[in-house]
Amino acid sequence: ILSGMQAEVIRDAAPWGLPLELKIMPQHFKDLGYQVNMIGKWHLGFFQTPYTPPKRGFDSFFGYYTGENDYYNHTAGTLNRPPLYGTFKTKQTRCVLAKYSTHTWGLLEAFPLLLNLHSQPFFCYFSYQAVHAALMNVPFQAPERNVLKFPYIGETNRTLYAGMLDSLDESIGRVVEILGNAGMLEDTIIAFSSDNGGLPYNAFSNRGFNWPLRGAKGTLWEGGVRVPAFVWSSKFLKKPRVSDQLMHISDWLPTLYSAAGGDVSNLGSLDGVNMWRYLTLGLGSARKEVLLTIDPMYNLAGLRYKNYKLVVGEGFDEELDDRYAFPGGLRPTNDVPQLRKDSKVARVLKTFYGKQNRNWSPLDWSKNPSVDCRERWLTNNFVARRPPYLFNLARDPCELNNLAGSKRIILHFMMHKLAAYNATAVPPRFLPEDPRGYPEYHGGVWSPWLD
């Protein structure tokens, strides 16, 4: 709400982006002497060259600019143009065709780069396309060998989705393997996070489900905003664990900057919280509240304060307010521990810890699930479209019991906090598409058009 990025996404030919006056993570890491590289999706604007990754602090960039594209030929249309229109490349580089993007971004270009940087610390941002839908007319694409691993699912699109996710898993495994073979794991921090929940239905669905959580991508329900994430570092002093520490995406900058040896006070005024000490020592969370959004275009807002969550407004798609169980068949789980032990990452870490004479075994996260919706509520539901909503997420993580009517003091307290946030908001920067940005006017490529 302080940058104007709170409403809508940047459409393919839209003339706006992340404000240039904002200093972002790659620029801060360069101040620490890091080589900074990016592979994958840049979705923060490219209508002018100063908005592109090489001008925002990255020493190298190999990827694409828009919201979605074909996984193989790396072409895309827009909401108002035919699909498969325009090739993804810049005017300064070649386009890689017929290569599956999860492997192209992760393997083809990144690893030679990693191996050549021993003399200088480096920060590498992998912004994978997977498991985002490709295009509206061909949303699911995955290598056949990955898809064939999941015959038991029985639904075509969910099976393809599983293949996409399996390919992502392979690529991340390869990243870890390369780092291990290069002897770089001791001084490496690996952070993984999704950006939003799955989208089971609508035109851009990837058939990603968020069960047992309510909602989906584009909503403020837990299924839209609570995402899987993990952090690995040899510096962690507490054994592997499932964390319930409250953390927001804005925390990554001060947390990783601190871990890299930076003085967080040099970052200036931030909304993000430095979580590094809390993660390494397994302490509680330094954060008590999270503003989810204040979106004036959709008249939607949300706030988390300790265990309570407030949602105001109706959103834009009633279908996405529900809870959806996974369709199709499920794999027997009795072989999951063995699959985990046989994974590429497990082999790399076993070797790594063995050299240090330290015992290591994969975390059996399935024995400590992070979400428990309590059986007594599994068959109940609430009627959406009657805001405001107030939930106690510690007792009701699936948002089944609206407390707005019974917890009036807490409701008014959180409404007051939300109003205080709103008083600081700037207008959304959102702008519609500019036809002058279409690839047909730029040699068939998506590139800056208003320089």
C-alpha positions as CSV (number, residue, x, y, z in Angstrom):
1,I,0.0,0.0,0.0
2,L,3.0,2.3,0.3
3,S,4.3,1.6,-3.2
4,G,1.0,1.6,-5.2
5,M,1.5,-2.1,-6.1
6,Q,-1.5,-3.3,-4.0
7,A,-4.1,-3.6,-6.8
8,E,-4.1,-6.0,-9.8
9,V,-1.1,-7.5,-11.6
10,I,1.0,-5.9,-14.2
11,R,-0.5,-7.0,-17.5
12,D,1.8,-7.9,-20.4
13,A,1.8,-4.5,-22.1
14,A,1.0,-2.3,-19.2
15,P,3.1,0.9,-18.8
16,W,3.8,0.7,-15.1
17,G,6.0,-1.1,-12.6
18,L,7.7,-1.2,-9.3
19,P,8.7,2.4,-8.5
20,L,12.3,3.2,-9.4
21,E,12.9,5.1,-6.1
22,L,12.6,1.8,-4.2
23,K,16.0,0.1,-3.6
24,I,15.4,-3.6,-3.7
25,M,17.2,-6.8,-2.6
26,P,19.8,-7.2,-5.5
27,Q,20.9,-3.6,-5.0
28,H,21.4,-4.0,-1.3
29,F,23.3,-7.3,-1.8
30,K,25.6,-5.5,-4.3
31,D,26.4,-3.1,-1.6
32,L,27.8,-6.1,0.4
33,G,30.0,-7.1,-2.5
34,Y,27.8,-9.8,-3.9
35,Q,27.5,-10.9,-7.5
36,V,23.7,-10.9,-8.0
37,N,22.0,-13.0,-10.6
38,M,18.4,-13.8,-11.6
39,I,16.9,-16.6,-13.6
40,G,13.2,-16.9,-14.5
41,K,10.1,-14.7,-14.2
42,W,10.3,-10.9,-13.8
43,H,6.8,-9.5,-13.2
44,L,7.6,-6.0,-11.9
45,G,7.3,-4.1,-15.1
46,F,9.4,-3.6,-18.3
47,F,7.8,-0.8,-20.2
48,Q,11.0,1.3,-19.9
49,T,14.6,-0.1,-19.7
50,P,15.2,1.3,-16.1
51,Y,12.5,-1.1,-14.9
52,T,14.2,-4.2,-16.1
53,P,16.3,-6.6,-14.0
54,P,19.8,-5.4,-15.3
55,K,18.9,-1.9,-14.2
56,R,17.5,-2.9,-10.8
57,G,20.7,-4.4,-9.5
58,F,21.1,-7.8,-11.2
59,D,24.4,-8.5,-12.8
60,S,22.8,-11.1,-15.1
61,F,19.3,-12.0,-16.1
62,F,17.9,-14.9,-18.1
63,G,14.2,-15.2,-18.1
64,Y,11.0,-13.5,-19.2
65,Y,9.0,-10.4,-18.4
66,T,5.3,-11.2,-18.4
67,G,2.7,-13.1,-16.3
68,E,2.6,-16.4,-18.2
69,N,4.0,-18.1,-21.2
70,D,4.3,-21.4,-23.0
71,Y,6.7,-23.7,-21.2
72,Y,8.3,-24.9,-24.4
73,N,8.4,-22.1,-27.1
74,H,8.3,-19.3,-24.5
75,T,5.6,-17.3,-26.3
76,A,2.6,-15.6,-24.9
77,G,-0.4,-13.5,-25.7
78,T,-2.2,-11.0,-23.5
79,L,-5.7,-10.9,-22.1
80,N,-6.9,-9.1,-25.2
81,R,-4.6,-10.8,-27.8
82,P,-4.4,-14.3,-29.3
83,P,-2.3,-16.7,-27.3
84,L,1.1,-17.8,-28.4
85,Y,1.9,-14.3,-29.6
86,G,5.4,-12.9,-29.3
87,T,8.6,-14.5,-28.4
88,F,10.2,-14.1,-25.0
89,K,13.7,-12.6,-25.3
90,T,15.3,-9.3,-25.0
91,K,16.8,-7.5,-28.0
92,Q,20.2,-8.2,-26.5
93,T,20.0,-12.0,-26.1
94,R,18.9,-15.1,-27.9
95,C,15.7,-17.0,-27.2
96,V,15.9,-20.6,-26.2
97,L,13.2,-22.6,-28.0
98,A,12.0,-26.2,-27.4
99,K,13.5,-26.3,-23.9
100,Y,11.1,-26.9,-21.0
101,S,11.4,-23.7,-18.9
102,T,11.8,-25.3,-15.5
103,H,15.0,-26.9,-16.8
104,T,16.0,-24.0,-19.0
105,W,15.9,-21.4,-16.3
106,G,17.2,-23.7,-13.6
107,L,19.8,-25.8,-15.4
108,L,20.8,-24.6,-18.8
109,E,22.1,-21.1,-17.8
110,A,22.3,-21.0,-14.1
111,F,24.8,-23.7,-13.1
112,P,27.8,-22.6,-15.3
113,L,27.2,-19.2,-13.7
114,L,27.3,-20.7,-10.2
115,L,30.4,-22.7,-10.8
116,N,32.4,-19.7,-12.0
117,L,31.8,-17.6,-9.0
118,H,33.9,-19.1,-6.3
119,S,36.0,-16.0,-5.8
120,Q,33.1,-13.7,-5.0
121,P,30.0,-14.2,-2.8
122,F,26.9,-14.5,-4.9
123,F,23.1,-14.1,-4.5
124,C,21.0,-16.0,-7.1
125,Y,17.3,-15.5,-7.4
126,F,15.5,-18.4,-9.1
127,S,12.0,-17.3,-10.1
128,Y,10.6,-20.5,-11.5
129,Q,7.7,-20.5,-13.9
130,A,6.4,-23.8,-12.4
131,V,3.8,-24.4,-11.3
132,H,2.0,-21.4,-12.9
133,A,-0.4,-22.2,-15.6
134,A,1.1,-21.7,-19.1
135,L,-1.6,-20.1,-21.3
136,M,-5.4,-20.1,-21.2
137,N,-5.7,-22.4,-24.2
138,V,-2.8,-24.7,-23.1
139,P,-2.6,-24.3,-19.3
140,F,-0.8,-27.5,-18.4
141,Q,2.6,-28.5,-19.8
142,A,5.1,-31.0,-18.4
143,P,7.7,-33.5,-19.8
144,E,6.1,-36.9,-20.5
145,R,8.6,-38.7,-18.3
146,N,7.5,-36.6,-15.3
147,V,3.8,-37.0,-16.0
148,L,4.1,-40.8,-16.3
149,K,5.1,-41.0,-12.6
150,F,1.5,-40.2,-11.6
151,P,-0.9,-42.7,-13.2
152,Y,-2.9,-43.1,-10.0
153,I,-4.3,-39.6,-10.0
154,G,-6.7,-40.3,-12.8
155,E,-7.5,-36.7,-13.7
156,T,-5.6,-35.4,-16.8
157,N,-5.0,-31.9,-15.6
158,R,-4.1,-32.8,-12.1
159,T,-1.7,-35.4,-13.5
160,L,-0.1,-32.8,-15.7
161,Y,0.2,-30.5,-12.7
162,A,1.9,-33.2,-10.7
163,G,4.4,-33.6,-13.6
164,M,5.1,-29.8,-13.5
165,L,5.7,-30.0,-9.8
166,D,7.9,-33.0,-10.1
167,S,10.0,-31.2,-12.7
168,L,10.4,-28.3,-10.4
169,D,11.5,-30.7,-7.7
170,E,14.1,-32.1,-10.0
171,S,15.4,-28.7,-10.9
172,I,15.8,-27.6,-7.3
173,G,17.5,-30.9,-6.5
174,R,20.0,-30.2,-9.3
175,V,20.7,-26.8,-7.8
176,V,21.6,-28.4,-4.5
177,E,23.6,-31.1,-6.1
178,I,25.7,-28.6,-8.0
179,L,26.3,-26.6,-4.9
180,G,27.3,-29.7,-3.0
181,N,29.7,-30.9,-5.7
182,A,31.3,-27.5,-5.7
183,G,31.9,-27.6,-2.0
184,M,29.8,-24.5,-1.4
185,L,27.0,-25.8,0.9
186,E,28.8,-24.8,4.1
187,D,28.4,-21.1,3.2
188,T,25.1,-21.3,1.4
189,I,21.6,-20.4,2.5
190,I,18.7,-21.9,0.5
191,A,15.3,-20.2,0.9
192,F,12.2,-21.5,-1.0
193,S,8.8,-20.0,-1.0
194,S,5.7,-20.0,-3.1
195,D,4.1,-16.6,-3.9
196,N,0.5,-17.5,-3.5
197,G,-1.9,-20.4,-3.1
198,G,-3.0,-22.7,-5.9
199,L,-5.9,-21.9,-8.2
200,P,-8.2,-24.9,-8.7
201,Y,-10.7,-23.2,-10.9
202,N,-11.2,-20.3,-13.4
203,A,-9.5,-19.3,-16.7
204,F,-6.0,-19.3,-15.3
205,S,-6.3,-22.4,-13.1
206,N,-3.3,-24.6,-12.6
207,R,-5.4,-27.2,-10.7
208,G,-3.5,-26.5,-7.6
209,F,-5.6,-27.2,-4.5
210,N,-5.1,-25.9,-1.0
211,W,-7.0,-28.4,1.1
212,P,-7.8,-28.3,3.9
213,L,-7.5,-24.5,3.7
214,R,-10.2,-22.2,2.4
215,G,-9.8,-20.2,-0.7
216,A,-7.3,-19.9,-3.5
217,K,-5.0,-17.5,-5.3
218,G,-6.5,-14.1,-5.5
219,T,-8.4,-14.4,-2.2
220,L,-7.4,-13.4,1.3
221,W,-8.4,-16.8,2.8
222,E,-5.6,-18.9,4.1
223,G,-5.6,-21.0,0.9
224,G,-4.6,-17.8,-1.0
225,V,-2.0,-16.3,1.4
226,R,-0.5,-19.1,3.5
227,V,2.1,-20.8,1.3
228,P,4.7,-23.6,1.7
229,A,8.2,-22.4,2.4
230,F,11.5,-23.7,3.9
231,V,14.9,-22.4,4.7
232,W,18.1,-24.5,4.9
233,S,21.4,-23.5,6.3
234,S,24.3,-25.3,8.0
235,K,24.3,-22.4,10.5
236,F,21.0,-23.4,12.1
237,L,21.6,-24.4,15.7
238,K,18.3,-26.3,16.2
239,K,17.4,-29.6,14.6
240,P,15.1,-29.6,11.6
241,R,11.5,-28.7,12.5
242,V,8.2,-27.5,11.2
243,S,7.9,-23.9,12.2
244,D,4.8,-22.0,13.1
245,Q,6.6,-18.6,13.3
246,L,4.6,-15.8,11.7
247,M,6.6,-14.5,8.7
248,H,5.8,-12.2,5.8
249,I,7.4,-12.0,2.3
250,S,8.8,-8.5,3.2
251,D,10.9,-10.2,5.9
252,W,13.1,-12.0,3.4
253,L,15.2,-8.8,2.7
254,P,16.3,-8.0,6.3
255,T,16.5,-11.7,7.2
256,L,18.8,-12.7,4.4
257,Y,20.7,-9.4,4.5
258,S,21.5,-10.0,8.1
259,A,22.5,-13.6,7.4
260,A,24.9,-12.3,4.8
261,G,26.6,-10.1,7.3
262,G,24.8,-6.8,6.6
263,D,23.8,-4.3,9.2
264,V,20.0,-4.1,8.9
265,S,20.0,-0.5,10.1
266,N,21.6,0.4,6.8
267,L,18.4,-0.7,5.0
268,G,16.5,2.3,6.3
269,S,12.9,2.2,7.3
270,L,11.3,-1.2,6.4
271,D,8.1,-3.1,6.9
272,G,10.1,-6.3,7.0
273,V,11.4,-7.9,10.2
274,N,14.8,-9.5,10.6
275,M,13.9,-13.2,11.4
276,W,17.4,-14.7,11.1
277,R,18.1,-15.0,14.8
278,Y,14.6,-16.5,15.4
279,L,15.1,-19.0,12.6
280,T,18.6,-20.1,13.5
281,L,17.8,-20.5,17.2
282,G,14.2,-21.8,16.8
283,L,12.7,-19.0,18.9
284,G,9.2,-17.6,18.6
285,S,8.4,-15.0,16.0
286,A,9.5,-11.3,16.1
287,R,6.4,-10.4,14.1
288,K,2.9,-10.0,15.7
289,E,0.9,-8.7,12.7
290,V,0.8,-8.9,9.0
291,L,-1.2,-6.6,6.7
292,L,-2.5,-8.8,3.9
293,T,-3.7,-6.1,1.6
294,I,-5.9,-3.0,1.3
295,D,-7.2,-3.2,-2.3
296,P,-9.5,-0.3,-3.3
297,M,-10.1,-1.7,-6.7
298,Y,-11.8,-4.8,-5.3
299,N,-12.9,-3.3,-2.0
300,L,-11.0,-5.9,-0.1
301,A,-8.7,-5.8,2.9
302,G,-7.2,-8.2,5.4
303,L,-5.1,-8.1,8.6
304,R,-3.5,-10.7,10.8
305,Y,-2.8,-9.8,14.4
306,K,-1.3,-12.6,16.6
307,N,-3.8,-15.5,16.2
308,Y,-6.6,-13.4,14.9
309,K,-7.4,-12.6,11.3
310,L,-9.7,-10.0,9.9
311,V,-11.1,-10.0,6.3
312,V,-13.2,-7.1,5.0
313,G,-15.0,-7.1,1.7
314,E,-16.3,-9.7,-0.7
315,G,-13.5,-10.2,-3.2
316,F,-14.0,-10.8,-6.9
317,D,-14.8,-14.5,-7.4
318,E,-17.3,-16.2,-5.1
319,E,-16.3,-19.6,-6.4
320,L,-12.9,-19.2,-4.9
321,D,-14.3,-18.7,-1.4
322,D,-14.9,-22.4,-0.9
323,R,-12.8,-25.3,0.4
324,Y,-12.0,-27.9,-2.3
325,A,-10.8,-31.4,-1.6
326,F,-8.2,-32.9,-3.9
327,P,-9.8,-34.6,-7.0
328,G,-8.4,-37.9,-8.4
329,G,-6.6,-40.7,-6.7
330,L,-3.9,-40.5,-4.0
331,R,-0.6,-42.3,-3.8
332,P,-0.1,-44.7,-0.9
333,T,2.0,-42.9,1.7
334,N,3.8,-45.8,3.2
335,D,6.7,-45.4,0.8
336,V,7.1,-41.6,1.4
337,P,9.9,-41.9,3.9
338,Q,11.9,-44.1,1.5
339,L,11.3,-41.7,-1.4
340,R,12.5,-38.9,0.8
341,K,15.7,-40.7,1.7
342,D,16.3,-41.6,-2.0
343,S,16.0,-38.0,-3.2
344,K,18.9,-36.1,-4.7
345,V,18.9,-33.5,-2.0
346,A,19.0,-36.2,0.7
347,R,22.0,-37.9,-0.9
348,V,23.8,-34.5,-1.1
349,L,23.1,-33.6,2.5
350,K,24.0,-37.0,3.8
351,T,27.4,-36.6,2.1
352,F,27.8,-33.0,3.3
353,Y,27.0,-33.9,7.0
354,G,29.1,-37.0,6.8
355,K,32.2,-35.0,6.0
356,Q,31.5,-33.0,9.2
357,N,30.9,-36.2,11.3
358,R,27.4,-35.0,11.9
359,N,24.4,-37.3,11.9
360,W,21.6,-36.3,9.5
361,S,18.2,-37.7,8.5
362,P,15.4,-36.2,6.5
363,L,12.7,-34.4,8.5
364,D,9.5,-36.4,8.7
365,W,7.2,-33.4,8.4
366,S,4.2,-35.7,7.9
367,K,4.3,-36.5,11.7
368,N,3.9,-32.9,12.6
369,P,1.4,-31.3,10.3
370,S,1.2,-27.5,10.4
371,V,-2.6,-27.4,9.8
372,D,-5.2,-29.2,11.8
373,C,-8.8,-28.3,11.1
374,R,-10.3,-30.4,13.9
375,E,-12.7,-33.2,12.9
376,R,-15.7,-31.5,14.5
377,W,-15.5,-28.7,11.9
378,L,-14.7,-30.7,8.7
379,T,-18.3,-30.9,7.6
380,N,-19.3,-27.4,8.5
381,N,-19.0,-24.3,6.5
382,F,-19.9,-20.6,6.7
383,V,-21.8,-18.5,4.2
384,A,-19.4,-16.2,2.4
385,R,-20.4,-12.7,1.2
386,R,-21.3,-11.5,4.7
387,P,-18.3,-9.5,5.8
388,P,-16.6,-8.7,8.0
389,Y,-14.9,-12.0,9.0
390,L,-12.9,-12.6,12.1
391,F,-11.1,-15.9,12.8
392,N,-8.9,-17.4,15.5
393,L,-6.4,-19.2,13.3
394,A,-4.9,-21.1,16.2
395,R,-8.2,-22.9,16.8
396,D,-9.7,-22.5,13.3
397,P,-7.0,-22.5,10.6
398,C,-9.5,-23.4,7.9
399,E,-11.7,-20.3,8.7
400,L,-14.9,-22.1,9.4
401,N,-16.2,-20.2,12.4
402,N,-16.7,-16.4,11.9
403,L,-16.3,-14.7,15.2
404,A,-17.2,-11.2,14.1
405,G,-20.5,-11.3,15.9
406,S,-19.2,-12.7,19.2
407,K,-15.8,-11.0,19.5
408,R,-16.8,-7.4,19.0
409,I,-14.0,-5.9,21.1
410,I,-11.3,-7.7,19.0
411,L,-13.2,-6.9,15.8
412,H,-13.2,-3.2,16.6
413,F,-9.6,-3.3,17.7
414,M,-8.5,-4.8,14.4
415,M,-10.8,-2.6,12.3
416,H,-9.1,0.4,14.0
417,K,-5.6,-1.0,13.1
418,L,-6.7,-1.6,9.5
419,A,-8.0,2.0,9.3
420,A,-4.6,3.3,10.6
421,Y,-2.8,1.3,7.8
422,N,-5.2,2.6,5.2
423,A,-4.5,6.2,6.2
424,T,-0.9,5.7,5.0
425,A,-1.8,4.1,1.6
426,V,-1.0,5.7,-1.7
427,P,-3.2,5.3,-4.8
428,P,-2.7,2.1,-6.9
429,R,-0.3,2.5,-9.8
430,F,-2.4,0.2,-12.0
431,L,-2.7,1.1,-15.6
432,P,-4.4,-0.8,-18.5
433,E,-2.4,-2.2,-21.4
434,D,-0.8,0.0,-23.9
435,P,-1.1,-1.5,-27.5
436,R,2.2,0.1,-28.4
437,G,3.8,-2.5,-26.2
438,Y,2.6,-5.5,-28.3
439,P,5.4,-7.7,-29.8
440,E,4.3,-7.0,-33.4
441,Y,5.7,-3.5,-33.1
442,H,9.1,-4.7,-31.7
443,G,10.3,-7.5,-34.0
444,G,8.1,-10.1,-32.3
445,V,9.6,-9.7,-28.8
446,W,8.4,-8.4,-25.5
447,S,10.7,-5.5,-24.7
448,P,10.6,-1.9,-23.4
449,W,8.7,0.4,-25.6
450,L,8.6,3.8,-23.9
451,D,12.3,4.6,-23.6
